[in-house]
Amino acid sequence: MKRALSPLSDNVFDLAIIGGGILGAGVARDAAMRGLSVALVEKGDFAGGTSSRSTKLIHGGLRYLEQFSLGLVAESCRERSILLDMAPHLVTPLSFLLPAYAGDPRSLAMLRLGTTLYDWITPRRHAATPRHRTLSAAETATAEPCLPSEHLHGSVLFYDCQMDDARLCLETILDACRHGAVCRNYVEVTGFRRSWDRIEALQVVDVLQGDSFDVRARCYVNATGPWIERVSQLSSGNAARIALSPTKGVHLVIPRINHEHGIYFQSRRDRRMIFLLPWGDDSLLGTTDTRFDKVADKVRPEMEDVEYLLDQLRSLAPSHAIQVDDVLTSFAGVRALIHSKRNPSRRSREEQIVASGDNLLAVAGGKYTTFRAISDQVVRRVYRMLGQRAGKCRTAEAGLPNLRPAASGALLSQSPKVCESDIAFACSEEMGVTVEDVMRRRTRLALSRHGGVEVASPVSHIMAKSLGWTDGTREAYLAQYLRGWKQNKPWE
Ligand SMILES: Cc1cc2nc3c(=O)[nH]c(=O)nc-3n(C[C@H](O)[C@H](O)[C@H](O)COP(=O)(O)OP(=O)(O)OC[C@H]3O[C@@H](n4cnc5c(N)ncnc54)[C@H](O)[C@@H]3O)c2cc1C
């Protein structure tokens, strides 16, 4: 796949989207499938922002029931069923145990009530996510031997889904391209050309080569997640804007503790709910939820985040608890939550879509799980702005094809399974441009125990061959990746 930028500058599109996270990707695919001509520009790599840093769950969000967000939970449960059918290679069912111990903030009876409501609220039950059931203390300890049986009252077993967030975003972009959209990574919006209340063009710069040019369209969508206020400021109109109260969330990749289920446990320290998930041969532990006031590019896991999560794990499973040095890696992301004075964990996960001027929409908030439904709403608003009748949204029925060929060539890692052909394919067909793109988002190598130089180096050599890099370019991209990888290990 050649990274030609002239299709961006040579056309006037119906719609130009800023931001290649899951919301931008979802809007691009939906609009292109309905027949609009679409451009999308992303300043880094697709899914390089929040959309590769989530807990990687497609879920109803059991805990939002406590906040009476019944509409959000019902919509999320409906979308969970749709996404299971739409991308079965990326969204897979997962069983969860919700244990209750003496002294926990929520009793077993409360957990049963919550999961009953969760089942009841699901509009279209998918066979892969059956209803919950209650397990006795003995059954719980057998199902997940890492859970101490002392003071255990039992657990609730329920179903949600796990996903590959970075690939779901990328494959949504690639499918948008197959429907005619022109989507490019490493193209940053630096300004807007306006005439009165109308945007005439986006001023963009090719981040890799430094060239500047304009992208023209009849309508624009700002889907830049935690950057949305900054990008809105560039448009300099006096119209309505989205205001955010962002929070930071950190996850740790740790040696495998849980057996086969996800464990959703209660913090006795602050009542928060924490996930311990199966993650290949390892486990994923998260997340934190703390105020974040810096630029989203600066988000990093800090030692206090790592210690907070390890403390929670110690109080859940003291005999299986692990030390800082055992942690394999970590990652941090920023939630673009709509402005609120509530404490971080209680801020709304609802989305907001705001029109400004004649032809600019901004969209932020929501959950990964609801991206398809949010995209549908945005595209309908785009049609209204264009003064046209919207065609039918077809994204629920049209599956995302799994186009990666069977793996071949040298085996780079067994878990996750990555072969030489996956790297070459990421470069030739999936717009992988840097070592970071391929290690972190085309594959999950960076989020595994194989994220270090011993695998990154052969990956960089395969990329050099595919993309025709000089030695200097290869070394620079490898060094850039390893710097980022080190920043995710604040304990070293
Ligand atoms: C810790 C954490 C855990 C989460 N867990 C879950 C979960 O398990 N399930 C779930 O459903 N949701 C979850 N979420 C929420 C979910 O991840 C987000 O709702 C979703 O990823 C937001 O996508 P987005 O497209 O709005 O933003 P982003 O993914 O951040 O995309 C915005 C993009 O805009 C680009 N951009 C910014 N400025 C410019 C510019 N000037 N020019 C061009 N491009 C630009 C950025 O580079 C970025 O890629 C979680 C969020 C966090 C932080």
The ligand as a Gaussian input file, in Angstrom:
#p B3LYP/6-31G(d) Opt

LIG

0 1
 C       -7.803000       3.463000      30.216000
 C       -8.985000       3.358000      29.302000
 C       -9.710000       2.169000      29.251000
 C      -10.817000       2.072000      28.394000
 N      -11.445000       0.870000      28.296000
 C      -12.504000       0.739000      27.465000
 C      -13.103000      -0.536000      27.285000
 O      -12.633000      -1.554000      27.794000
 N      -14.190000      -0.604000      26.494000
 C      -14.729000       0.509000      25.891000
 O      -15.766000       0.376000      25.243000
 N      -14.135000       1.731000      25.997000
 C      -13.026000       1.854000      26.750000
 N      -12.380000       3.064000      26.844000
 C      -12.865000       4.204000      26.041000
 C      -12.380000       4.121000      24.583000
 O      -11.059000       3.677000      24.514000
 C      -12.537000       5.490000      23.930000
 O      -13.884000       5.882000      24.042000
 C      -12.165000       5.503000      22.447000
 O      -10.948000       4.854000      22.201000
 C      -12.079000       6.957000      21.988000
 O      -11.788000       6.996000      20.603000
 P      -11.627000       8.372000      19.842000
 O      -11.566000       8.049000      18.399000
 O      -12.670000       9.331000      20.294000
 O      -10.247000       8.988000      20.378000
 P       -8.737000       8.588000      20.033000
 O       -8.560000       7.136000      19.893000
 O       -7.865000       9.267000      21.028000
 O       -8.503000       9.204000      18.590000
 C       -8.302000      10.581000      18.360000
 C       -7.209000      10.702000      17.308000
 O       -7.117000      12.061000      16.856000
 C       -5.763000      12.262000      16.474000
 N       -5.483000      13.702000      16.381000
 C       -5.380000      14.592000      17.412000
 N       -5.079000      15.820000      16.936000
 C       -4.994000      15.723000      15.589000
 C       -4.674000      16.642000      14.539000
 N       -4.380000      17.920000      14.808000
 N       -4.659000      16.200000      13.255000
 C       -4.940000      14.899000      12.965000
 N       -5.222000      13.968000      13.937000
 C       -5.251000      14.373000      15.215000
 C       -4.985000      11.571000      17.586000
 O       -3.660000      11.298000      17.213000
 C       -5.836000      10.335000      17.844000
 O       -5.350000       9.184000      17.163000
 C      -11.234000       3.188000      27.633000
 C      -10.495000       4.372000      27.680000
 C       -9.357000       4.440000      28.483000
 C       -8.524000       5.680000      28.490000

